[in-house]
Amino acid sequence: MNMSIRSVIIACLALAGVGAARAKQPNILFCISDDQSYAHTGANGDPVIKTPAFDRIAKEGLRFVHAFCDAPTCGPSRSAILTGQPIWRLEEAGNIHSTLPAKFSTYTALLQEAGYAVGYTGKGWSPGRLEPGGRTVNPAGREFATRTLKPPFKGMSNKDYAGNFEDFLEQVSREQPFCFWLGTHEPHRSYQAGAGKLTGKDPAKVVVPAIFPDNEIVRNDILDYFVEIEHFDQMVARAISTLEAAGQLDNTIVVVTSDHGMPFPRAKASLYDTGSRVPLAIRWPSGIQNPGRDVNAFMNLSDLAPTFLEAAGLKVPGMMTARSLLKILKGDADQNRDAAYVAMERHDGCRKGGKGYPCRSIRTKEFLYIHNFEPTRWPSGSPDALVCARSIPFGEIDSSPTKTFMMEHRNKHGVARLAELAFGIRPAEELYDLKTDPDQLNNLAGSVKMEADQKRLREQLFDHLTKTNDPRVVGGAIDWDYYPYYGKISTKGWTVATRKP
């Protein structure tokens, strides 16, 4: 055979091989709501909410029973998801309204370098400023935001998230793998009052968490929150339909989750389950063995970054300390996933000097143990609105009918204890026995009968923090109280604390 013809044939075969290899790389559709607790999907057992898209992904893939965010606050949680690291390793990114330093690798950038088309719509990495961290574009990818719609209720964004995903997909060649972040602003507050009732929902059927008073105000507030979750779910359903129409669904890892829990008292911006336990379902026909399973292993959302990279056949960088879920997807039992770890530093700076409420937790099947590093500070923000960047009392908790009712009736029978749990000072250590107290209302730390369990959990938590180099445990600069705050400041004269010389 002529040598030049033979060379051409070999080159063509090589190119075909590359194309085939790329075709095997899965696409990724990452769908993330804003402020949704674990309980609030149909598949997870709520009797009122309708989430057919989430339920389908869970039925045709995996439903994770013990999925936890890395931080119950938007920006830090999203930073952990992108980087595959807990927030205590991410410097400024451990705070909300901060930045994500460019030195921290993200799965999106690594996939893009490997040839993936990467984009996002809605809420990607946020809120904060990218430029101080050395970034010029949102680490979630290139933004797609052209399409809009008339939202069904006030308080919702007019972004057509699913339509923007369709625009993204149209400009990706069939041979190129893609990674898309579909992030809604819902169900972040504010809500249109009465939206739940207007959709035909019955307040009497609402399952009211034991951390809230059970009355019509709270029930209707929860219904309005449900409406916004359903809006997110409808966007996910439309995105799935787009993938099906394009013949891309079965080669796509579809993930549906939330950044942290519901925007209610003792939920968002707290380490209790209502703030840190999130819904998670993953569908990937070619990568999941025995679909339809419930996964009881514990995991954090930061585990998604190494999972995506490993699924794409890429090397996971050493700085990513989170662990890939591929073994679980393939049906292998992972005996070392018996705990999840959650943390918080500065949320909205609602204490004197804009300081945060540093805390860490370990959540196992039997217990929740929380270590509060500054127990003299107000965990939900100071009652003095003048020291809060948002100019509201207990400013770590978003304003809502539920919060207002609990504040106004905090000295009334039936509300006082719940209000104290939501707004009051907390001790350095908290321990909850989930067998007898699944709602985490009764702190058993310090009791004689729990002494051994408390010691064991404290040691397990601090061992993990030591291994992952948490400055609050291993020493070094602890700067979260002093990093710049890039959020809107409503209080005149409010400033971040400066270090004493």
C-alpha positions in Angstrom: 0.0 0.0 0.0 1.2 3.5 -0.8 2.7 4.9 2.3 0.9 8.3 2.0 -2.5 6.6 1.6 -1.7 4.3 4.5 -0.9 7.3 6.7 -4.1 9.0 5.7 -6.1 5.9 6.7 -4.3 5.6 10.0 -5.0 9.3 10.7 -8.6 8.9 9.9 -8.9 5.8 12.1 -7.2 7.7 14.9 -9.6 10.6 14.6 -12.5 8.2 14.6 -11.2 6.7 17.7 -11.0 10.1 19.4 -14.5 10.9 18.3 -15.7 7.6 19.7 -13.9 8.2 23.0 -15.5 11.6 23.3 -18.9 10.2 22.5 -18.5 8.0 25.6 -17.9 10.9 27.8 -21.1 11.7 29.6 -22.9 15.1 29.4 -23.7 16.7 32.7 -27.0 18.6 33.5 -26.7 20.0 37.1 -30.0 21.3 38.3 -29.9 23.2 41.6 -32.7 25.1 43.4 -32.0 27.9 45.9 -33.1 27.1 49.5 -34.9 23.7 49.5 -34.9 21.3 52.4 -34.6 17.5 52.0 -38.2 16.7 52.9 -39.8 18.8 50.2 -40.1 16.6 47.2 -42.7 14.0 46.4 -40.2 11.2 46.3 -38.9 12.1 49.8 -42.4 11.8 51.2 -44.1 15.1 51.3 -47.9 14.7 50.7 -48.6 18.1 49.3 -45.8 19.2 47.0 -45.7 18.0 43.3 -42.2 17.3 42.0 -42.6 14.9 39.1 -39.2 15.7 37.5 -37.3 15.1 40.7 -39.4 12.0 41.3 -38.6 10.7 37.9 -34.9 11.2 38.2 -35.0 9.4 41.6 -37.1 6.5 40.2 -34.9 6.0 37.1 -31.6 6.7 38.9 -30.7 7.0 42.6 -32.3 8.8 45.5 -29.9 9.9 48.1 -31.3 9.8 51.6 -28.4 11.3 53.5 -27.2 14.1 51.2 -25.9 17.3 52.9 -24.7 20.6 51.7 -21.2 21.7 52.8 -22.5 25.0 54.2 -26.1 26.1 54.8 -25.5 29.4 53.0 -25.6 30.1 49.2 -22.1 31.3 48.1 -20.0 28.9 50.3 -22.2 25.9 49.4 -21.8 26.6 45.7 -18.1 27.2 46.1 -17.8 23.8 47.8 -19.8 22.1 45.0 -17.5 23.7 42.3 -14.2 23.0 44.0 -14.8 19.7 45.7 -13.5 21.1 49.0 -15.1 21.9 52.3 -15.4 25.7 53.0 -12.7 25.8 55.6 -10.2 25.1 52.9 -11.4 27.9 50.6 -10.3 31.1 52.4 -12.7 33.9 51.5 -15.1 31.6 49.7 -16.1 30.3 53.2 -18.1 33.5 53.5 -21.2 34.6 51.6 -21.0 37.9 49.7 -17.3 37.2 49.2 -15.2 35.8 46.3 -13.9 32.5 45.1 -10.1 32.8 44.6 -8.9 31.6 41.2 -6.2 29.4 42.7 -8.9 26.9 43.6 -9.6 24.5 40.7 -13.3 23.9 39.7 -14.7 20.9 38.0 -16.3 23.2 35.3 -12.9 24.7 34.3 -11.3 21.3 34.2 -14.0 19.9 32.0 -13.8 22.9 29.7 -10.1 22.4 29.4 -10.8 18.8 28.4 -13.1 19.9 25.6 -16.5 20.1 27.3 -18.9 23.0 26.4 -19.7 24.6 29.7 -22.5 27.0 30.5 -25.1 28.1 33.1 -28.3 30.0 33.5 -30.0 31.6 36.5 -28.0 31.5 39.8 -24.6 30.1 39.3 -21.8 30.9 41.8 -23.4 33.7 43.9 -23.7 36.0 45.7 -20.4 37.9 45.7 -17.8 39.5 43.5 -15.5 37.5 41.2 -12.9 40.1 40.4 -11.2 40.3 43.9 -10.6 36.5 43.5 -8.9 36.9 40.1 -11.9 35.6 38.1 -13.6 37.4 35.2 -16.4 35.0 34.5 -18.7 33.0 36.7 -17.1 29.7 37.5 -20.4 27.9 36.7 -19.6 28.7 33.1 -20.7 31.0 30.3 -24.0 32.6 31.1 -27.1 32.0 28.9 -29.8 34.5 29.9 -31.6 35.7 26.7 -34.9 34.0 27.2 -37.5 35.3 29.7 -41.1 34.5 30.6 -43.9 36.0 32.7 -43.5 34.3 36.1 -46.7 32.8 37.5 -46.4 34.7 40.8 -44.7 37.8 42.2 -41.3 37.2 43.8 -40.2 34.8 41.1 -37.6 35.5 38.5 -38.6 36.1 34.9 -35.8 34.0 33.6 -36.8 31.1 31.4 -34.1 28.7 32.7 -35.2 25.8 30.6 -35.4 27.9 27.5 -31.8 29.2 28.1 -30.7 25.6 28.5 -32.2 24.9 25.1 -30.3 27.8 23.6 -27.1 26.5 25.1 -27.7 23.0 23.7 -28.4 24.3 20.2 -24.9 25.8 19.9 -23.1 22.6 21.1 -22.1 20.2 18.4 -23.4 16.6 18.7 -19.9 15.3 19.1 -18.9 17.6 22.0 -19.8 16.7 25.5 -21.3 19.4 27.6 -21.7 20.5 31.3 -24.6 22.8 32.1 -25.6 24.4 35.4 -29.3 25.1 35.6 -29.7 27.2 38.8 -33.0 28.7 39.7 -33.5 31.6 42.1 -36.5 29.8 43.5 -37.5 29.1 46.2 -35.4 31.9 47.7 -37.6 34.6 49.3 -39.6 36.7 48.8 -42.9 34.9 48.0 -46.3 36.1 46.9 -48.5 35.7 49.9 -51.3 33.3 49.2 -49.7 31.7 46.1 -50.1 28.2 47.6 -53.8 28.6 48.1 -54.2 30.1 44.6 -52.8 26.8 43.2 -55.4 24.8 45.0 -53.2 23.6 47.8 -54.9 22.8 51.2 -53.2 24.3 54.3 -54.7 21.5 56.4 -52.5 18.9 54.6 -49.2 20.6 55.3 -46.7 18.7 57.4 -45.4 21.4 59.7 -41.9 20.8 61.0 -41.8 20.6 64.8 -39.4 23.6 64.9 -42.3 25.9 63.9 -45.6 26.8 65.5 -48.5 25.0 63.8 -51.0 27.7 62.6 -52.5 29.1 59.4 -49.7 31.7 59.0 -47.0 29.1 59.0 -48.9 26.6 56.9 -49.6 29.1 54.2 -46.0 30.3 54.3 -44.9 26.8 53.6 -47.4 26.4 50.8 -46.1 29.6 49.1 -42.6 28.1 49.4 -43.9 24.9 47.8 -45.1 26.8 44.8 -41.6 28.1 44.1 -40.1 24.6 44.4 -42.7 23.4 41.9 -41.6 26.1 39.5 -38.0 24.8 39.7 -39.2 21.3 39.2 -41.1 22.4 36.0 -37.9 23.9 34.7 -36.1 20.6 35.3 -38.9 18.7 33.5 -38.6 21.0 30.5 -34.8 20.6 30.4 -35.2 16.8 30.5 -37.7 17.0 27.6 -35.2 19.0 25.6 -32.5 16.3 26.2 -35.0 13.6 25.2 -35.9 15.4 22.0 -32.2 15.8 21.1 -31.5 12.1 21.8 -29.1 13.1 24.6 -30.8 12.1 27.8 -29.4 8.6 28.3 -25.8 9.9 27.8 -26.3 12.7 30.4 -25.7 12.6 34.1 -28.7 14.5 35.4 -28.4 15.8 39.0 -31.2 17.5 40.9 -30.5 19.0 44.3 -30.5 22.3 46.2 -27.7 24.4 47.7 -29.1 24.2 51.3 -32.3 24.2 53.3 -35.5 26.3 53.5 -35.5 30.0 54.3 -37.2 29.7 57.6 -36.1 30.0 61.3 -33.7 27.3 62.6 -33.3 26.1 59.0 -31.2 28.1 56.4 -27.9 29.4 58.0 -28.0 26.7 60.6 -26.4 23.2 60.9 -29.6 21.4 61.8 -31.1 19.1 59.2 -33.7 21.6 58.0 -30.8 23.8 57.0 -28.2 21.3 55.8 -29.9 18.2 54.6 -30.9 18.5 50.9 -32.7 16.5 48.2 -30.5 14.7 45.7 -31.3 12.5 42.8 -29.0 11.3 40.1 -29.9 9.6 36.8 -27.2 8.2 34.4 -28.3 4.9 32.7 -24.8 3.9 31.5 -23.1 4.7 34.8 -25.7 3.5 37.4 -26.1 -0.1 38.3 -29.5 -1.2 39.6 -31.3 2.1 39.2 -34.3 2.9 41.4 -32.2 2.3 44.5 -32.2 4.5 47.7 -28.7 5.3 48.7 -28.2 5.5 52.5 -24.5 6.3 52.4 -23.7 9.8 53.8 -22.3 12.4 51.4 -21.7 16.1 50.9 -22.5 18.0 47.7 -18.8 18.7 47.3 -18.5 15.0 46.4 -20.1 15.9 43.0 -17.0 17.6 41.7 -14.7 14.6 41.7 -17.6 12.4 40.6 -18.1 14.5 37.4 -14.4 14.5 36.7 -13.9 10.8 37.2 -17.0 10.1 35.1 -15.4 12.1 32.3 -12.2 10.1 32.6 -10.2 13.0 34.0 -7.8 13.1 36.9 -9.1 14.6 40.1 -6.7 17.3 41.4 -5.1 16.7 44.7 -6.6 19.8 46.2 -10.1 18.3 45.9 -10.5 16.4 49.2 -14.1 15.4 48.5 -14.7 11.8 47.4 -16.2 10.6 44.1 -19.5 8.8 44.2 -18.8 6.5 41.3 -18.5 3.4 43.4 -21.9 4.1 44.8 -23.4 4.7 41.4 -21.9 1.3 40.2 -23.6 -0.4 43.1 -20.5 -1.0 45.3 -21.1 -0.6 49.0 -19.0 2.2 50.5 -18.4 1.2 54.1 -16.5 4.5 54.9 -19.5 6.8 54.3 -21.0 6.9 57.7 -21.0 10.7 58.3 -21.4 14.0 56.6 -19.7 17.3 57.7 -21.2 20.7 57.5 -19.7 24.1 58.4 -20.6 27.8 58.6 -18.5 31.0 59.0 -19.9 34.4 58.1 -23.4 34.5 56.6 -24.7 38.0 56.3 -22.6 39.6 59.0 -25.4 40.4 61.4 -23.4 40.9 64.5 -21.2 43.8 65.8 -18.3 44.2 63.5 -20.0 42.0 60.8 -18.6 38.9 62.4 -19.9 35.4 61.7 -21.0 32.4 63.7 -18.3 29.8 63.2 -19.5 26.3 63.7 -18.9 22.7 62.5 -21.0 19.6 62.7 -20.9 15.9 62.1 -24.1 14.1 61.1 -24.3 10.3 61.4 -27.3 8.0 61.3 -27.8 8.1 65.0 -26.6 11.6 66.0 -26.0 15.2 65.1 -23.1 16.8 67.0 -22.4 20.6 66.6 -19.4 22.5 67.8 -19.9 26.3 68.1 -16.6 28.1 68.3 -18.0 31.4 69.4 -20.9 30.6 71.7 -21.3 34.1 73.1 -22.3 35.4 69.7 -25.9 35.4 68.5 -26.2 32.4 66.1 -29.1 33.9 64.1 -27.8 37.4 64.2 -28.1 40.1 66.8 -31.6 41.3 68.0 -30.2 44.8 67.3 -30.9 45.6 63.7 -28.4 48.4 63.7 -25.4 46.0 63.8 -26.8 43.9 60.9 -25.8 44.6 57.2 -29.4 43.9 56.3 -30.9 46.2 59.0 -33.2 43.5 60.4 -33.1 41.8 63.8 -31.8 38.2 63.8 -30.7 39.0 60.3 -29.2 35.6 59.4 -32.9 34.5 59.1 -34.7 35.9 56.0 -37.8 38.0 56.7 -41.0 35.9 56.5 -44.5 35.6 57.9 -43.2 32.6 60.0 -40.3 34.6 61.4 -42.5 37.6 62.2 -45.0 35.5 64.0 -42.4 33.8 66.1 -40.8 37.1 67.0 -44.0 38.8 67.9 -45.2 35.9 70.0 -41.9 34.7 71.4 -43.2 35.1 75.0 -46.5 33.2 74.4 -47.2 29.7 75.4 -46.5 27.2 72.6 -44.1 29.6 70.8 -41.6 30.7 73.4 -39.5 27.6 73.4 -39.4 27.4 69.6 -38.5 31.1 69.4 -35.7 30.6 71.8 -34.4 27.6 69.8 -34.5 29.8 66.6 -33.2 33.1 67.9 -31.4 32.5 71.2 -27.8 31.9 72.3 -26.5 28.4 71.9 -23.9 26.5 74.0 -20.5 25.5 72.7 -21.6 21.9 72.1 -24.9 20.5 70.9 -25.8 16.8 70.6 -29.1 15.4 69.3 -30.2 11.8 69.5 -32.0 11.2 66.2 -33.7 8.0 67.3 -35.7 9.8 69.9 -35.5 13.4 68.6 -35.5 13.5 64.8 -36.4 17.2 64.8 -33.3 18.1 66.9 -35.1 20.0 69.7 -33.5 18.6 72.8 -29.8 19.2 73.3 -28.3 16.3 75.2 -24.7 17.7 75.3 -23.4 17.6 78.9 -25.7 14.9 80.1 -24.0 12.0 81.9 -25.6 9.3 79.8 -24.4 10.9 76.6 -20.9 11.6 77.7 -19.3 8.7 75.8 -21.2 9.5 72.6 -20.4 13.2 72.8 -16.7 12.5 73.3 -16.6 10.0 70.4 -18.4 12.4 68.0 -16.3 15.4 69.0 -13.1 13.4 68.4 -14.4 12.1 65.0 -15.3 15.6 63.9 -12.0 17.1 65.0 -10.0 14.3 63.4 -11.7 15.1 60.1 -11.1 18.8 60.5 -7.4 18.1 61.3 -7.0 15.8 58.3 -8.5 18.5 56.0 -6.5 21.3 57.6 -9.3 23.5 59.1 -7.5 26.5 60.6 -9.9 26.6 63.5 -8.4 23.3 64.6 -4.9 23.0 63.3 -4.0 26.7 63.8 -2.9 29.4 61.4 -4.7 32.5 60.2 -8.4 32.6 60.9 -9.6 35.5 58.7 -13.3 34.9 58.0 -14.4 37.7 60.4 -12.2 40.1 58.6 -12.5 39.4 54.9 -14.3 42.1 52.8 -18.1 41.9 52.6 -19.3 42.6 49.0 -23.1 42.5 49.8 -25.5 45.3 49.9 -25.2 47.2 53.2 -28.4 48.7 54.5 -27.2 50.0 57.8 -25.4 53.3 57.9 -21.9 53.1 59.3 -21.8 49.2 59.2 -18.3 47.9 58.7 -16.4 44.6 58.9 -14.2 44.3 62.0 -10.5 45.0 61.7 -7.9 43.0 63.5 -6.4 44.4 66.7 -2.7 45.1 66.4 
